[in-house]
Amino acid sequence: MQANCILRSGLLFATLSLVIAKHKQSSSAKGCYPRGTLSQAVDRLYVKAAWLKATIPEDRIKNIRLLKKKTKKLFMKNCRFQEQLLSFFMDDVFGQLQLQVCKERHFVEEFHSLRQQLSRCISCASSAREMKTITRMKRTFYGIGNKGIYKAVSELDILLSWIKQFLESIK
């Protein structure tokens, strides 16, 4: 009788442990927002990006692009590259922009929030190959001085369209 009770409590403990472990896994997946919510966040950022572009000088450098077709291919298929590109915009572009314009704070906060939401949904391993593209992009960005900020902000709509296309491609 006592052995039966011990066996049942051991079985109950094992079952409870499995349930707790499964709940922890599913609760971490709950951090991922529905695709529609993320898509709506991108739509709001489109509007705010247009406002932000209107507050800074126009990008007059037409022969240089930060976001190229090759960059889009990496963005669409490589989650580590997505993270690095979004970090570039958060740290380098918006970090420099905050020194010049204080009114863009809400845009930067929403962009940061979108970046965090995307990172909760997509986990990936690091790769050094995509770093070359980001390094070249940073070199170009810093190489054209303050105009790099105008260039990057003028290309925000491109980046946001990539995010939107990426969200539509995931199931």
C-alpha positions as CSV (number, residue, x, y, z in Angstrom):
1,M,0.0,0.0,0.0
2,Q,2.8,2.4,1.0
3,A,4.8,1.4,-2.1
4,N,1.8,2.1,-4.3
5,C,1.4,5.5,-2.8
6,I,5.0,6.3,-3.3
7,L,4.8,5.1,-6.9
8,R,1.7,7.3,-7.6
9,S,3.3,10.4,-6.0
10,G,6.4,9.8,-8.1
11,L,4.3,9.5,-11.2
12,L,2.4,12.6,-10.3
13,F,5.7,14.5,-9.7
14,A,7.0,13.3,-13.1
15,T,3.8,14.4,-14.9
16,L,3.8,17.7,-13.1
17,S,7.4,18.3,-14.1
18,L,6.6,17.6,-17.7
19,V,3.6,20.0,-17.6
20,I,5.7,22.7,-16.1
21,A,8.4,22.3,-18.7
22,K,5.9,22.3,-21.5
23,H,4.2,25.5,-20.0
24,K,7.6,27.2,-19.8
25,Q,8.2,26.4,-23.5
26,S,4.8,27.6,-24.6
27,S,5.0,30.8,-22.5
28,S,8.2,31.8,-24.2
29,A,6.4,31.3,-27.5
30,K,3.6,33.5,-26.2
31,G,6.1,36.4,-26.4
32,C,5.6,36.2,-30.2
33,Y,2.9,38.6,-31.3
34,P,0.4,37.7,-34.0
35,R,1.5,38.5,-37.5
36,G,-1.4,41.0,-37.9
37,T,-0.3,42.9,-34.8
38,L,3.2,43.2,-36.1
39,S,1.9,44.2,-39.5
40,Q,-0.2,47.0,-38.0
41,A,2.9,48.2,-36.1
42,V,4.8,48.4,-39.4
43,D,1.9,50.4,-40.9
44,R,2.0,52.9,-38.0
45,L,5.7,53.2,-38.5
46,Y,5.2,54.0,-42.2
47,V,3.2,57.0,-41.2
48,K,5.7,58.1,-38.6
49,A,8.6,57.6,-40.9
50,A,7.0,59.9,-43.5
51,W,6.7,62.6,-40.7
52,L,10.3,61.9,-39.6
53,K,11.5,62.3,-43.2
54,A,9.8,65.7,-43.4
55,T,11.6,66.9,-40.3
56,I,15.1,66.4,-41.7
57,P,16.9,67.8,-44.8
58,E,16.2,66.0,-48.0
59,D,18.6,63.2,-49.1
60,R,20.4,64.6,-52.1
61,I,22.9,61.8,-52.6
62,K,21.3,59.8,-55.4
63,N,24.2,57.6,-56.4
64,I,24.6,55.9,-53.0
65,R,22.2,53.4,-51.4
66,L,22.4,51.8,-48.0
67,L,19.7,49.2,-48.6
68,K,20.4,47.4,-51.8
69,K,18.7,44.4,-53.6
70,K,21.4,42.1,-52.2
71,T,20.7,43.4,-48.7
72,K,17.0,42.6,-49.2
73,K,17.7,39.0,-50.1
74,L,19.8,38.6,-46.9
75,F,17.1,40.3,-44.8
76,M,14.3,38.1,-46.2
77,K,16.1,34.8,-45.5
78,N,18.5,35.4,-42.6
79,C,17.2,36.3,-39.2
80,R,20.6,37.1,-37.8
81,F,21.0,39.7,-40.6
82,Q,17.6,41.1,-39.8
83,E,18.7,41.6,-36.2
84,Q,21.9,43.3,-37.2
85,L,20.2,45.6,-39.7
86,L,17.6,46.6,-37.2
87,S,20.4,47.2,-34.7
88,F,22.2,49.3,-37.2
89,F,19.2,51.5,-37.6
90,M,18.5,51.7,-33.8
91,D,22.1,52.3,-32.7
92,D,23.8,54.0,-35.5
93,V,21.1,55.9,-37.4
94,F,18.7,56.8,-34.6
95,G,21.6,57.2,-32.1
96,Q,23.0,59.9,-34.4
97,L,19.6,61.4,-35.1
98,Q,18.8,61.9,-31.5
99,L,21.8,64.2,-31.2
100,Q,20.2,66.4,-33.9
101,V,16.4,66.1,-33.5
102,C,14.5,65.4,-30.3
103,K,11.1,65.1,-31.8
104,E,11.6,61.6,-33.3
105,R,11.6,59.9,-29.9
106,H,8.2,58.3,-30.4
107,F,9.2,56.8,-33.7
108,V,12.4,55.4,-32.2
109,E,10.5,53.9,-29.3
110,E,8.0,52.2,-31.6
111,F,10.8,51.0,-33.9
112,H,12.6,49.6,-30.9
113,S,9.4,47.9,-29.8
114,L,8.9,46.3,-33.2
115,R,12.4,45.1,-33.2
116,Q,11.9,43.5,-29.8
117,Q,8.6,41.9,-31.0
118,L,10.3,40.5,-34.0
119,S,13.2,39.1,-32.0
120,R,10.7,37.3,-29.7
121,C,9.2,35.5,-32.7
122,I,12.4,34.6,-34.5
123,S,15.4,32.9,-32.9
124,C,18.5,32.2,-34.9
125,A,22.2,31.3,-34.8
126,S,24.9,33.8,-35.5
127,S,26.9,33.8,-38.7
128,A,29.9,35.9,-39.7
129,R,29.1,36.1,-43.4
130,E,26.3,38.7,-43.2
131,M,28.5,40.9,-41.1
132,K,30.4,42.0,-44.2
133,T,27.3,43.6,-45.6
134,I,26.5,45.5,-42.4
135,T,30.2,46.6,-42.1
136,R,30.1,48.0,-45.6
137,M,26.8,49.7,-44.9
138,K,28.2,51.3,-41.7
139,R,31.3,52.4,-43.6
140,T,29.1,54.1,-46.3
141,F,26.8,55.6,-43.6
142,Y,29.7,57.1,-41.6
143,G,31.7,58.0,-44.8
144,I,29.1,60.5,-46.0
145,G,29.0,62.2,-42.6
146,N,25.7,63.8,-41.4
147,K,24.2,63.1,-44.8
148,G,24.3,59.4,-43.8
149,I,21.5,60.1,-41.4
150,Y,19.4,61.7,-44.1
151,K,20.2,58.8,-46.4
152,A,19.2,56.2,-43.9
153,V,16.0,58.0,-42.9
154,S,15.1,58.4,-46.5
155,E,15.4,54.7,-46.9
156,L,13.2,53.8,-43.9
157,D,10.2,53.1,-46.2
158,I,12.3,50.5,-48.0
159,L,13.2,48.8,-44.7
160,L,9.6,48.9,-43.5
161,S,8.4,47.4,-46.8
162,W,11.0,44.5,-46.3
163,I,9.7,43.9,-42.7
164,K,6.1,43.9,-44.1
165,Q,7.1,41.4,-46.8
166,F,8.9,39.3,-44.4
167,L,5.9,39.1,-42.0
168,E,3.7,38.1,-45.0
169,S,6.2,35.3,-45.9
170,I,6.2,33.7,-42.5
171,K,3.4,31.3,-41.5
